[in-house]
Each structure stands twice: as structure tokens, then as C-alpha cells.
Amino acid sequence: MRKPFVPALCGLLLCCAALAAKAQQPSPTPPTPPRYKGFTDPQYKDAAARSLYLKMRDGVRLAVTLYLPQGLPADARVPALMNLTRYWRGQAGQGAGGIEKLYVTYGYAVVVVDARGTGASFGVWATPWSEAEIADAGEVVDWIVAQPWSNGRVGAYGNSYSGNSALLLAVPNRPAVKAVIARHYEFDEFTDVPFPGGIFNEWMVKTWNEGNRQLDSTPGVRPVDEDAEQKLLQAAQREHAANMDVYKAAQSVTFRDDKGFGVSIDDFSVLAHRKEIERAGTVLNTWGGWFDAGTADAVIKTFLTFSNPQRAVIGPWNHGATQNANPFFGPTSQRLFLTQEWLRFFEQYLKGVETDISREKVLYYITMSEERWHATKQWPVAGTTPIKFYMAADNLLATAAPKDTTGADTYKVDFEATTGEQNRWRTQLGGPVKYPDRAAEDRRLLTYTTQPLAADTEITGYPVVDLFVTSTHTDGAFYVYLEDVEETGKVTYLTEGQLRALHRKISPDAPPYNSPVPYHSFRRADAQPLVPGEVAELKFGLLPTSVLIKKGHRLRVAIAGHDKSVFARIPAAGTPVITVARNNRYASAIELPVVRRAPPDDAPVNLMLYVPTTN
């Protein structure tokens, strides 16, 4: 990871930036990776670099660093890999990062670009992934294929912001763009990070925005080679003063169609570019983590929605896969040779090497606790049966529907409730995910727990909760956590979902993408304030997971009205008292996707796996 060179917030954001490089090499690294079909040893030993400005159609100059294999013969032609970043393409005096050097030694050119208005590039960063930024990427591709070393094939890779950029490289429809690796990205930019369930992820947006501001104005980014005195860099950074204040813009957003950014958030989401990405036919290799904000959800939605050939992978990771965040992680956990997988993918699609990767759509995912990887061509996966558990008396979660005519539980929202400072939302700015034993925290919440399970039970997919509630207020935030309770009483976080009550209407309209959970539009026209004292239904999906709950363990649903670790307080003033109905008229419940496998249970797992002998 890059060393921070400005105060703490900038250093924190650089964690996010550095995941595009350092995160490519998770620890521990096995000493002798297996060789995939078509594997060869590196052809080159080192990278030669030069930095330059490329002028775009409107005169804006983008800073680009080109890495070529050192000693590349004059008549050689190689494919190029592009990374367009918002977090600096490199620091002053820095050489090729680990992933760039890996690709270069295997005979690739690597082109790293500061997005307009960032790093050493000129211009203004008007919004994330603006139309101008996407068009810039297409022009960089034009420049690449015109170079004497180019074989006319271009790929893209990236993590986080640059993961979205990699997917969006297909939008300008340049025939040279054949394959992209998008890692830990957002598909629906409204729900996947800034507004899950329509609730403002305030800490994340505010901290990210401040880090961006410091990056855009702080010395330390790599200048272009011609700018020895850094006068061009200083001129570029003066233009950055007009960059968007994302936090200020987000504060003015309540609904998906609000235009606090000048455009709606949908306008710069991947989901808005479905037609162009499918038209391009680019092969997609997408990656997400079960414990990384909404990135696993993003991978599944991409898989279900886009017709492109896809190789999708979901692991038990934090943001960038620097950590195995699996709370059941043990010495038999099946792990991946990540860099080998990425190299293998590009060798197949940019060099034509047969590496035994199919063009079919396949999604690979790990089932935690079982510690086994699976492959599927469908979602929900084969063998899935929805099993409903009902909220019952005495804080039980029962399989039998309630018969009582008046059952209900009252809960006063505790605004000190938290999931801690190492949760799935904070990892977006770097760092590990670690949920402490939730037993004590659950005493702040309204909980319902099953009897001990009679057999091992696999849950793979999207749990869906259906709550019938009344409140003393016209709005509120509802958080639902799914947890594993061991015989010892230890409580392990599995996944969560949330919904702002204002957005509870299930829209009759066709959603903009395929998803197996109830569709909430989050649009202004569908707003439904609560009426104090009247029963309202809140039905929504939790984020997807795959986990094996062991025999003798219990399942718990914990309901909260706030998570102070990252989210904005709703309502801003007052303390709601909510009542959850659990009777034969209003049967609050959670539906779990339980998988019962029959051999052969799924498709072969074609991944570079290893099983370490120690943690």
C-alpha cells in the first residue's frame, strides 16, 4: 500500500487508490501456484515507463503513464491494458506497481490514466464517470491502437472507481476493446454504496469526498516527463478547484431521480449503459466480496442483466480482496490465486492463448463455513427453496405461521446502535472487515431467534424480509441483520438489508435491471410517508450471501432503527417507537433461500484454487 504523504484523510483515500495495485497481491501468498492450460513463464524482466499528456477532443490534456516491456523488440506487437483512475496514476518517482509489472513482464503494454480533473490531468471532474470521462477513455483507446507496438487489442482492469471505469470502457464501442476485469465496483450507483435502501451512507460519502479534495490539490502525484518544474501540474491542479463537491451534492438527494449532482445518480451508473455495453459484446470478468458494501450484489445484477460473456467471481473478501473477511475462516478454506486468474483471463482474450476459460456465463462463489467454491449458470442457484421463518412470541423465529390475532412487539429506536468501525461500508475506503461478537449489541435491538437447527443448512442468495410495522413518526430507517448464533452464545454477522420507510412502495414498473428481490424505485413519485399509528408493510431484500449454518446453531434476525457507524440519522430529530406485528393478519417474516444440493450439485469449478495448511 502506498505510504500516506498528506494528512490522515488523504492517506485513508490512498488506501482505496492503492487497492488497485497492492490489493492485487493478497496475503498469505502461496509459494508455488498451479499452472493453468497455456501457461508460460514471463517473457520480460522489467518495465520501461514514460509519462505524457494526451490532448482530448475539447483540448483537455490527460496525464498518461505508459509501461512497456523493457527490451521490447522494435517489430513486436503487444496488447494493451488500460486503467483509468480517479486516485492518481502514480506518485512522483514511483515505478511500476506490482500488478503493472506483472502484466508488463508477460508481454503487455499498461496504460494508466488520471481521469480528467484529477491527478496531473487538466480539466474539471464534473461528476463520477461523466459522459466526458467515458468519451476520454475511448480516445485513449484510439491513441493506443495507433502506436507502433500495439497489436490492436485492448483490455481494461480496475478496482473500485477504476473497476467501474473498466466496465464503462465498453461504452464508446471501440472494436479494439475485447475484455475487461472489473473488481469491487458498483452497478447501481444509488443503492450499492451511497444510499443503500435509500438511506444516506453519510460517513463514507463525506470521508471519500474530503480525501478526493486533498488528492486534487496536494503535491505528490507523478508529473509528466516534460514537466520537470511541475508548472503544468500546478496549472492542472488550479483547474481542479472547480471539481464537484460530492458530499454537498449527496446531501441534496433523497430520491433516485433527484439531480443534486446536476444529473441523477442513475446517469453515471453502470446500469444506465446496458445497451452500449451489450452492443460492444466485451467479455466481462467481474469480482465482488460478500462483505464489501454492495459489490457482491453488483456482480449478481451484472450477471443476471447483461448478455455479454461473463466470468463472475464472489469471494469472502473486503474491498479489493486484501483480506479474507470470512468469519468462519479456517485452515481448510479454499482460496484463489487472484493474479493468476486475472492473467489467465487476459491471455485468453487478448492474446488468443487457450487457457480453458469458457465464453459461457458462469458465476463462481464461495459458501462460507463449508469453505467450498461452487459454479453456477443460473441465479437463484439450482436446488434453492425459499423457506419462511415468522416472528413469534418470546422473540422466537418459527417456521409455523402465527395463529394469534394480536401478537406484536414494541421497540424504541436506539440511536447508539452500531455495526462498528470495521464494517462492510467502511472497507470501501480501505482496511479490513471485522464484526465483533454481536451478542452484546443485539441487546440494543429487537431480535428473533430460531430453535437449534436439526441439520446443516445452506443459505445462498437474497434473504427477503417482510415487516408489518407501525411507528410514532412519518419516516424512519429499518435495518435487518441476519446472524448465526453458536451453542456458546457467540453471535456472528452474516448479512444485512435496510430500507428507509419513505421508499417502501414496491413499484409495479419494470426495474432497470434483473434482480430477485422486491423492486423499490426510490423515485419521488413513489414516496410513501408513514402515517403514525397505521400499519405499513416494508418488504425488501437483504444483501446476498452464501453460508452453511451448522447443525445445533440458531439463526437470528435483529431489527434496528439506526447504525451510527456510517448512516445518517432518520428522522433527524425525535426517537421513534415502532411496533412489529406478528399475528395471523400481519405476519412479519423473513424468507431464506435454502439450498439442498443433489449430485452433481453444480458446474465444475474452473478456478485457480489452493488449500493452505495454516491460516
Rosetta blueprint (number, residue, H / E / L):
1 M L
2 R L
3 K L
4 P L
5 F L
6 V L
7 P L
8 A H
9 L H
10 C H
11 G H
12 L H
13 L H
14 L H
15 C H
16 C H
17 A H
18 A H
19 L L
20 A L
21 A L
22 K H
23 A H
24 Q H
25 Q L
26 P L
27 S L
28 P L
29 T L
30 P L
31 P L
32 T L
33 P L
34 P L
35 R L
36 Y L
37 K L
38 G L
39 F L
40 T L
41 D L
42 P L
43 Q L
44 Y L
45 K L
46 D L
47 A E
48 A E
49 A E
50 R E
51 S E
52 L E
53 Y E
54 L E
55 K E
56 M L
57 R L
58 D L
59 G L
60 V L
61 R E
62 L E
63 A E
64 V E
65 T E
66 L E
67 Y E
68 L E
69 P E
70 Q L
71 G L
72 L L
73 P L
74 A L
75 D L
76 A L
77 R L
78 V E
79 P E
80 A E
81 L E
82 M E
83 N E
84 L E
85 T E
86 R L
87 Y L
88 W L
89 R L
90 G L
91 Q E
92 A L
93 G L
94 Q L
95 G L
96 A L
97 G L
98 G H
99 I H
100 E H
101 K H
102 L H
103 Y H
104 V H
105 T H
106 Y L
107 G L
108 Y L
109 A E
110 V E
111 V E
112 V E
113 V E
114 D E
115 A L
116 R L
117 G L
118 T L
119 G L
120 A L
121 S L
122 F L
123 G L
124 V L
125 W L
126 A L
127 T L
128 P L
129 W L
130 S L
131 E H
132 A H
133 E H
134 I H
135 A H
136 D H
137 A H
138 G H
139 E H
140 V H
141 V H
142 D H
143 W H
144 I H
145 V H
146 A L
147 Q L
148 P L
149 W L
150 S E
151 N E
152 G E
153 R E
154 V E
155 G E
156 A E
157 Y E
158 G E
159 N E
160 S L
161 Y H
162 S H
163 G H
164 N H
165 S H
166 A H
167 L H
168 L H
169 L L
170 A L
171 V L
172 P L
173 N L
174 R L
175 P L
176 A L
177 V E
178 K E
179 A E
180 V E
181 I E
182 A E
183 R E
184 H L
185 Y L
186 E L
187 F L
188 D L
189 E L
190 F L
191 T L
192 D L
193 V L
194 P L
195 F L
196 P H
197 G H
198 G H
199 I L
200 F L
201 N L
202 E H
203 W H
204 M H
205 V H
206 K H
207 T H
208 W H
209 N H
210 E H
211 G H
212 N H
213 R H
214 Q H
215 L H
216 D H
217 S H
218 T L
219 P L
220 G L
221 V E
222 R L
223 P L
224 V L
225 D L
226 E L
227 D L
228 A L
229 E L
230 Q L
231 K H
232 L H
233 L H
234 Q H
235 A H
236 A H
237 Q H
238 R H
239 E H
240 H H
241 A H
242 A H
243 N L
244 M L
245 D L
246 V H
247 Y H
248 K H
249 A H
250 A H
251 Q H
252 S L
253 V L
254 T L
255 F L
256 R L
257 D L
258 D L
259 K L
260 G L
261 F L
262 G L
263 V L
264 S L
265 I H
266 D H
267 D H
268 F H
269 S L
270 V H
271 L H
272 A H
273 H H
274 R H
275 K H
276 E H
277 I H
278 E H
279 R H
280 A H
281 G L
282 T L
283 V E
284 L E
285 N E
286 T E
287 W E
288 G E
289 G E
290 W L
291 F L
292 D L
293 A L
294 G L
295 T H
296 A H
297 D H
298 A H
299 V H
300 I H
301 K H
302 T H
303 F H
304 L H
305 T H
306 F L
307 S L
308 N L
309 P L
310 Q E
311 R E
312 A E
313 V E
314 I E
315 G E
316 P L
317 W E
318 N L
319 H L
320 G L
321 A L
322 T L
323 Q L
324 N E
325 A L
326 N L
327 P L
328 F L
329 F L
330 G L
331 P L
332 T L
333 S L
334 Q L
335 R E
336 L E
337 F L
338 L H
339 T H
340 Q H
341 E H
342 W H
343 L H
344 R H
345 F H
346 F H
347 E H
348 Q H
349 Y H
350 L H
351 K H
352 G L
353 V L
354 E L
355 T L
356 D L
357 I L
358 S L
359 R L
360 E L
361 K L
362 V E
363 L E
364 Y E
365 Y E
366 I E
367 T E
368 M E
369 S L
370 E L
371 E L
372 R E
373 W E
374 H E
375 A E
376 T E
377 K L
378 Q L
379 W L
380 P L
381 V L
382 A L
383 G L
384 T E
385 T E
386 P E
387 I E
388 K E
389 F E
390 Y E
391 M E
392 A E
393 A H
394 D H
395 N H
396 L E
397 L E
398 A E
399 T L
400 A L
401 A L
402 P L
403 K L
404 D L
405 T L
406 T L
407 G L
408 A E
409 D E
410 T E
411 Y E
412 K E
413 V L
414 D L
415 F L
416 E L
417 A L
418 T L
419 T L
420 G L
421 E L
422 Q L
423 N L
424 R L
425 W L
426 R H
427 T H
428 Q H
429 L H
430 G L
431 G L
432 P L
433 V L
434 K L
435 Y L
436 P L
437 D L
438 R L
439 A H
440 A H
441 E H
442 D H
443 R L
444 R L
445 L L
446 L E
447 T E
448 Y E
449 T E
450 T L
451 Q L
452 P L
453 L L
454 A L
455 A L
456 D L
457 T E
458 E E
459 I E
460 T E
461 G E
462 Y L
463 P L
464 V E
465 V E
466 D E
467 L E
468 F E
469 V E
470 T E
471 S E
472 T L
473 H L
474 T L
475 D L
476 G L
477 A E
478 F E
479 Y E
480 V E
481 Y E
482 L E
483 E E
484 D E
485 V E
486 E L
487 E L
488 T L
489 G L
490 K L
491 V E
492 T E
493 Y E
494 L E
495 T E
496 E E
497 G E
498 Q E
499 L E
500 R E
501 A H
502 L H
503 H H
504 R L
505 K L
506 I L
507 S L
508 P L
509 D L
510 A L
511 P L
512 P L
513 Y L
514 N L
515 S L
516 P L
517 V L
518 P L
519 Y L
520 H L
521 S L
522 F L
523 R L
524 R H
525 A H
526 D H
527 A L
528 Q L
529 P L
530 L L
531 V L
532 P L
533 G L
534 E L
535 V L
536 A E
537 E E
538 L E
539 K E
540 F E
541 G E
542 L L
543 L L
544 P L
545 T E
546 S E
547 V E
548 L E
549 I E
550 K L
551 K L
552 G L
553 H L
554 R E
555 L E
556 R E
557 V E
558 A E
559 I E
560 A E
561 G L
562 H L
563 D L
564 K L
565 S L
566 V L
567 F L
568 A L
569 R L
570 I L
571 P L
572 A L
573 A L
574 G L
575 T L
576 P L
577 V E
578 I E
579 T E
580 V E
581 A E
582 R E
583 N L
584 N L
585 R L
586 Y L
587 A E
588 S L
589 A E
590 I E
591 E E
592 L E
593 P E
594 V E
595 V E
596 R L
597 R L
598 A L
599 P L
600 P L
601 D L
602 D L
603 A L
604 P L
605 V L
606 N L
607 L L
608 M L
609 L E
610 Y E
611 V L
612 P L
613 T L
614 T L
615 N L
